């Protein structure tokens, strides 16, 4: 074999090796990109989208928190205080998602329906911290404090319901009904709902002194069936990747609310747009504990909406009305591309229990 042919063969071999190496690198990059591009779906109860949690947690000295919006009046009661802030919202999304995706109903051999409790278990505090997005140390201590608050927390809310030409379920024992029929044939019913968050919480131990080293202890939570039922029937999906990127607590609330509102516009086929007044924006997102200037509060809400539109929900169609009388100011929402839906195959649940 001539020297020229040997060199040509060697060159071809080198080229083949390079080509194989490039193909391997390409496959490796594709595999890595698939691993990295994992998006998480979380769920938030509708009542907490309409009436958000407080901006800051409270201690036992403030065991009651109330929030009103139109015909909703929500009240939280907790002997250990009320959970608030960003971590409290992350935990609420975590337990709501667990309740939503868990198949709690089964049928036994006698074809009887059996309700299994929803148990959430983390083998270590580190695993729990990763799910809710906190680091070890003060952030983890804060998260455990908030879990304790949820363990003693009850949600109470009143809602006025209207239905035409129909009595409501849940009559009094004597067959009467407290509803009042108005001149248009509608029955007005005031219903009160009381929902504990947890049945129990076990094995949560931690060391508050940051100069001492804490041990990795299991976290076990059992959700109440009332909370599970509420989460399954009345919660909205959220892109948790985007949600975690948002730093401001108020911006988190507004982003969740915008996603929910756009879903409702699509559900009801509203093509004319929905006007939300300055007054209603302040009711929902004005800091109730901060009695500052309403004008400054409203400006912060509008700036938050602009920030969300620019960074986190760029496809949303939203007009801000800044001129005119005070009662004419606000925003108009129009039908927009949806961020996520419950059966979106691009997402996996934030937490899955099987």
C-alpha positions as CSV (number, residue, x, y, z in Angstrom):
1,X,0.0,0.0,0.0
2,X,1.4,3.4,-1.0
3,X,2.3,6.0,1.6
4,X,-0.2,8.4,0.0
5,X,-3.0,5.9,0.4
6,X,-2.1,5.3,4.1
7,X,-2.1,9.0,4.7
8,X,-5.4,9.4,3.0
9,X,-6.9,6.5,5.1
10,X,-5.5,8.1,8.3
11,X,-7.0,11.4,7.3
12,X,-10.3,9.8,6.6
13,X,-10.1,8.1,10.0
14,X,-9.4,11.4,11.7
15,X,-12.3,13.0,9.9
16,X,-14.6,10.1,10.9
17,X,-13.5,10.4,14.5
18,X,-14.1,14.2,14.5
19,X,-17.5,13.7,12.9
20,X,-18.4,11.0,15.5
21,X,-17.1,13.3,18.3
22,X,-19.2,16.2,16.9
23,X,-22.3,14.0,16.7
24,X,-21.7,12.7,20.2
25,X,-21.3,16.3,21.5
26,X,-24.5,17.3,19.7
27,X,-26.4,14.3,21.3
28,X,-25.0,15.2,24.7
29,X,-26.0,18.8,24.3
30,X,-29.5,17.8,23.3
31,X,-29.8,15.4,26.3
32,X,-28.5,18.2,28.6
33,X,-31.0,20.7,27.2
34,X,-33.9,18.3,27.8
35,X,-32.8,17.9,31.4
36,X,-32.4,21.6,32.0
37,X,-35.7,22.6,30.3
38,X,-38.0,21.1,33.0
39,X,-40.9,23.4,33.8
40,X,-43.0,23.1,36.9
41,X,-46.7,23.6,37.4
42,X,-48.1,24.7,40.7
43,X,-51.6,25.6,41.8
44,X,-53.0,28.4,44.0
45,X,-56.5,28.3,45.6
46,X,-58.8,30.7,43.9
47,X,-59.8,32.4,47.2
48,X,-56.1,33.3,47.8
49,X,-55.8,34.7,44.3
50,X,-58.8,37.0,44.9
51,X,-57.9,37.7,48.5
52,X,-54.1,37.3,48.9
53,X,-52.2,36.3,52.1
54,X,-50.8,39.2,54.1
55,X,-47.5,40.7,53.0
56,X,-45.8,39.8,56.3
57,X,-46.4,37.0,58.8
58,X,-47.8,37.9,62.2
59,X,-47.2,36.4,65.6
60,X,-49.6,34.9,68.1
61,X,-50.5,38.5,69.2
62,X,-52.4,38.9,65.9
63,X,-54.3,35.6,65.4
64,X,-56.9,37.0,62.9
65,X,-56.4,38.3,59.4
66,X,-59.4,39.5,57.2
67,X,-59.5,40.5,53.6
68,X,-62.6,41.7,51.6
69,X,-63.2,41.9,47.9
70,X,-66.6,42.5,46.5
71,X,-68.9,39.7,47.8
72,X,-66.0,37.7,49.3
73,X,-64.9,38.1,52.9
74,X,-62.0,35.9,53.9
75,X,-60.8,35.4,57.4
76,X,-57.8,33.4,58.6
77,X,-57.5,32.4,62.3
78,X,-54.4,30.9,63.8
79,X,-53.3,30.6,67.4
80,X,-49.6,30.7,66.3
81,X,-50.2,33.7,64.0
82,X,-50.9,34.2,60.3
83,X,-48.4,33.1,57.6
84,X,-47.4,35.8,55.2
85,X,-44.7,36.8,52.7
86,X,-43.1,34.9,49.8
87,X,-42.3,31.7,51.6
88,X,-45.8,31.4,52.9
89,X,-47.1,31.7,49.3
90,X,-44.6,29.0,48.1
91,X,-45.7,26.6,50.8
92,X,-49.4,27.3,50.0
93,X,-48.7,26.5,46.3
94,X,-46.8,23.3,47.3
95,X,-49.6,21.9,49.4
96,X,-52.3,23.0,47.0
97,X,-50.5,21.2,44.1
98,X,-50.1,18.1,46.2
99,X,-53.8,18.1,46.9
100,X,-54.7,18.7,43.3
101,X,-52.7,15.9,41.7
102,X,-53.1,13.3,44.4
103,X,-55.7,10.6,43.6
104,X,-57.4,10.4,47.0
105,X,-60.5,8.4,45.9
106,X,-60.3,4.7,45.5
107,X,-62.8,1.8,45.3
108,X,-62.5,-1.3,47.5
109,X,-63.6,-4.9,46.7
110,X,-67.2,-4.1,47.7
111,X,-67.2,-1.2,45.2
112,X,-67.3,1.3,48.0
113,X,-65.6,4.7,47.7
114,X,-62.6,5.1,50.0
115,X,-61.0,8.5,50.6
116,X,-57.3,8.3,51.4
117,X,-55.7,11.1,53.3
118,X,-53.1,13.2,51.4
119,X,-49.8,12.8,53.2
120,X,-46.8,14.9,52.2
121,X,-43.4,13.5,53.3
122,X,-39.9,14.9,52.9
123,X,-37.0,12.7,53.9
124,X,-35.0,15.7,55.0
125,X,-35.3,19.4,55.5
126,X,-33.0,20.0,52.6
127,X,-35.5,18.2,50.2
128,X,-38.3,20.4,51.7
129,X,-36.2,23.5,51.3
130,X,-35.5,22.7,47.6
131,X,-39.2,22.4,46.8
132,X,-40.2,25.8,48.3
133,X,-37.0,27.6,47.2
134,X,-35.2,28.5,50.4
135,X,-31.6,28.0,51.6
136,X,-30.5,26.4,54.9
137,X,-30.2,28.8,57.8
138,X,-32.5,31.7,58.5
139,X,-34.6,31.0,55.4
140,X,-35.2,27.4,56.5
141,X,-36.0,28.4,60.1
142,X,-38.5,30.9,58.7
143,X,-40.1,28.2,56.5
144,X,-40.5,25.9,59.5
145,X,-42.1,28.7,61.5
146,X,-44.6,29.3,58.7
147,X,-45.3,25.5,58.6
148,X,-46.2,25.7,62.3
149,X,-48.6,28.6,61.6
150,X,-50.3,26.6,58.8
151,X,-50.6,23.6,61.2
152,X,-52.9,25.7,63.5
153,X,-54.6,27.8,60.8
154,X,-58.2,27.8,59.7
155,X,-59.7,29.5,56.7
156,X,-63.2,31.0,57.0
157,X,-64.9,32.9,54.3
158,X,-68.4,34.1,53.5
159,X,-69.8,34.2,50.0
160,X,-73.1,35.5,48.6
161,X,-74.4,33.1,46.0
162,X,-77.1,33.9,43.4
163,X,-79.2,31.4,41.5
164,X,-82.4,31.8,39.6
165,X,-85.6,29.8,40.3
166,X,-83.8,27.2,42.3
167,X,-83.4,26.3,46.0
168,X,-80.0,25.7,47.3
169,X,-78.6,22.5,48.8
170,X,-77.8,22.5,52.5
171,X,-81.2,23.5,53.8
172,X,-82.0,23.7,57.6
173,X,-83.0,20.5,59.4
174,X,-86.7,21.5,59.2
175,X,-86.5,21.8,55.4
176,X,-86.6,25.6,55.4
177,X,-84.0,27.7,53.7
178,X,-82.4,31.0,54.8
179,X,-82.3,32.4,51.2
180,X,-84.3,35.5,50.3
181,X,-85.8,35.9,46.9
182,X,-85.4,39.3,45.3
183,X,-87.7,41.1,42.7
184,X,-85.7,39.5,39.9
185,X,-86.3,35.9,41.1
186,X,-82.8,35.4,42.5
187,X,-82.1,33.7,45.8
188,X,-79.4,35.4,47.9
189,X,-77.7,32.9,50.1
190,X,-74.9,33.6,52.6
191,X,-72.7,30.5,53.1
192,X,-69.9,30.2,55.6
193,X,-67.0,27.8,55.0
194,X,-64.5,26.7,57.7
195,X,-61.4,24.9,56.4
196,X,-58.4,23.7,58.5
197,X,-55.2,23.4,56.4
198,X,-53.6,20.4,58.1
199,X,-54.9,17.4,60.0
200,X,-51.5,17.0,61.6
201,X,-47.8,17.7,61.2
202,X,-45.1,15.4,62.6
203,X,-41.3,15.0,62.9
204,X,-40.4,18.6,62.3
205,X,-37.4,19.6,64.4
206,X,-34.9,22.3,63.8
207,X,-32.4,24.4,65.7
208,X,-33.1,28.1,65.6
209,X,-29.6,29.1,66.8
210,X,-27.8,29.6,63.5
211,X,-24.4,29.0,65.2
212,X,-25.3,25.4,66.0
213,X,-25.6,22.7,63.3
214,X,-29.1,21.2,62.8
215,X,-29.8,17.7,61.8
216,X,-31.8,16.7,58.7
217,X,-35.1,15.6,60.1
218,X,-38.2,14.3,58.2
219,X,-41.1,16.6,57.5
220,X,-44.5,14.8,57.5
221,X,-47.8,16.7,56.8
222,X,-51.3,15.4,56.4
223,X,-53.7,17.8,54.7
224,X,-57.3,18.1,55.9
225,X,-59.9,16.7,53.6
226,X,-61.7,20.0,53.5
227,X,-58.6,21.7,52.2
228,X,-58.0,18.9,49.6
229,X,-61.6,19.2,48.3
230,X,-61.2,23.0,48.0
231,X,-57.9,22.6,46.1
232,X,-59.3,20.1,43.7
233,X,-62.4,22.2,42.9
234,X,-61.2,25.7,43.1
235,X,-57.5,26.3,42.2
236,X,-55.7,27.8,39.2
237,X,-52.5,26.5,37.6
238,X,-49.3,28.7,37.6
239,X,-45.9,28.5,35.9
240,X,-43.8,28.0,39.1
241,X,-40.5,28.7,37.3
242,X,-41.7,32.2,36.5
243,X,-43.3,32.6,39.9
244,X,-40.1,31.8,41.7
245,X,-38.2,34.4,39.6
246,X,-40.4,37.2,40.8
247,X,-38.9,38.9,43.8
248,X,-41.6,41.2,45.1
249,X,-44.5,39.7,47.1
250,X,-47.0,42.1,45.5
251,X,-45.7,41.3,42.0
252,X,-46.2,37.6,42.8
253,X,-49.8,38.2,43.8
254,X,-50.5,40.4,40.7
255,X,-48.8,37.8,38.3
256,X,-51.0,35.0,39.8
257,X,-54.1,37.2,39.5
258,X,-53.4,38.2,35.9
259,X,-52.9,34.6,34.8
260,X,-56.2,33.6,36.5
261,X,-58.1,36.6,35.0
262,X,-56.9,35.8,31.5
263,X,-58.1,32.2,32.0
264,X,-61.5,33.5,33.0
265,X,-61.7,35.8,30.0
266,X,-61.0,32.8,27.7
267,X,-63.5,30.6,29.6
268,X,-66.4,33.1,29.3
269,X,-65.4,34.3,25.7
270,X,-65.1,37.9,26.7
271,X,-63.8,39.8,23.7
272,X,-64.7,43.3,24.8
273,X,-62.1,43.4,27.6
274,X,-62.5,43.6,31.4
275,X,-62.1,46.9,33.2
276,X,-60.6,46.7,36.8
277,X,-60.9,50.0,38.6
278,X,-58.3,51.8,40.6
279,X,-60.4,51.2,43.7
280,X,-60.6,47.4,43.2
281,X,-56.8,47.2,42.5
282,X,-56.2,48.9,45.8
283,X,-58.6,46.6,47.6
284,X,-56.8,43.5,46.3
285,X,-53.1,44.6,46.3
286,X,-52.9,47.6,48.6
287,X,-50.9,46.6,51.8
288,X,-53.7,46.5,54.4
289,X,-51.2,46.9,57.3
290,X,-49.5,49.9,55.7
291,X,-51.8,52.9,56.1
292,X,-49.7,55.1,53.7
293,X,-50.7,57.3,50.9
294,X,-53.2,55.6,48.5
295,X,-51.7,57.5,45.6
296,X,-48.3,55.9,46.2
297,X,-49.8,52.5,46.8
298,X,-51.6,52.7,43.5
299,X,-48.5,53.9,41.6
300,X,-46.6,50.8,43.0
301,X,-49.4,48.5,41.8
302,X,-49.2,50.0,38.3
303,X,-45.4,49.8,38.2
304,X,-45.7,46.1,39.3
305,X,-48.1,45.5,36.4
306,X,-45.7,47.1,33.9
307,X,-42.8,45.1,35.3
308,X,-44.8,41.8,34.9
309,X,-45.8,42.8,31.4
310,X,-42.2,43.5,30.5
311,X,-40.4,40.5,32.1
312,X,-42.8,37.7,33.1
313,X,-46.0,37.8,30.9
314,X,-44.9,39.5,27.8
315,X,-47.9,38.3,25.7
316,X,-50.6,39.7,28.0
317,X,-52.8,42.4,26.4
318,X,-53.4,45.0,29.1
319,X,-54.1,48.7,28.8
320,X,-53.4,51.1,31.7
321,X,-55.8,54.0,31.9
322,X,-54.0,56.9,33.6
323,X,-56.1,59.9,32.7
324,X,-59.6,61.0,33.7
325,X,-61.4,61.0,36.9
326,X,-60.3,58.8,39.8
327,X,-63.2,56.3,39.1
328,X,-62.2,56.1,35.5
329,X,-58.6,55.1,36.2
330,X,-57.5,51.4,36.3
331,X,-56.6,48.7,33.7
332,X,-58.4,46.9,30.9
333,X,-57.6,43.2,30.4
334,X,-58.2,41.6,27.0
335,X,-58.1,38.0,25.9
336,X,-54.4,36.9,25.7
337,X,-52.4,33.8,25.0
338,X,-52.7,31.5,28.1
339,X,-49.5,30.9,30.1
340,X,-50.5,27.4,31.2
341,X,-53.5,25.0,31.6
342,X,-54.0,22.1,33.9
343,X,-53.3,19.5,31.2
344,X,-50.3,21.3,29.7
345,X,-47.8,18.6,28.7
346,X,-44.8,21.0,28.8
347,X,-45.1,21.0,32.6
348,X,-44.7,18.5,35.4
349,X,-46.3,19.1,38.9
350,X,-44.2,20.9,41.5
351,X,-44.8,17.9,43.7
352,X,-46.2,14.5,42.9
353,X,-47.6,12.0,45.4
354,X,-48.2,8.4,44.3
